[in-house]
Amino acid sequence: MIKVRRRVLRPQSSDAESRRHQRRLQKKQDQLTKERESLKRWMSRLKRAFHAMEKLQSKIARLERQVEQLEVEPTEIAPE
């Protein structure tokens, strides 16, 4: 009759588990720092782009008002 070999289950040492936990924690903290720096760079780019867009919108609105005002005013050309 064939006997199945059994594996001996030993509890893991808490030191190994603690080191693994510390490595995972450090890795996640490093990743968090990296992502925060990336977000900071993107936010500064986004702010610049947003303010540039606001300036363009106000410039366009001002030009539209000026064009509308010129279209409404009668031309002051003297008849010949």
Residue pairs with C-beta under 8 A, 6 or more apart in sequence:
none
